[in-house]
Amino acid sequence: MTKTDPLQEHAENFDEQIRQRLLDARSAGQIAEMLKALADPTRVRILGLLSHEPVCVMNLCLALEMSQPAISHHLRILRHNRIVQTRKEGKHVFYALADEHIQTLYRQILEHSQHS
């Protein structure tokens, strides 16, 4: 009796539309990088503050009780991933969420995490 490979057997009936719906590797990589940038509690807390209004770096340092270099490190990662944007006013640099997509993403993740 010949043993058939279940994957081979299933492949005969594979719906190619499933493969067409597959996210391309480049887009998947970009999304994974963005999610990695968000996978840090300090950066999530920064997003929480910025979800209300733009905040200057010094106020972020005071609110989070962290040094300016430490906050700048986190902000650099968020900025690199286009999650936050900057605006300079005199000597102060203000950070804000990059756009409404990020605001919505943050709100939905927060609601999901609080939903039991």
RASULBEL-V113879 format. One line per field, one symbol per residue. phi: phi as a letter, one per 40 degrees, with the letter a starting at -180 (. if undefined). A space follows every 50 residues. Layout:
phi: ???
This chain:
phi: .ccccdccccccbccccccccccccccccccccccccccadcccccddcc ccacbcdcccdcccfbccccccdccccccdcfcbbbabbgccbbbaccac ccdcdccccccccccb
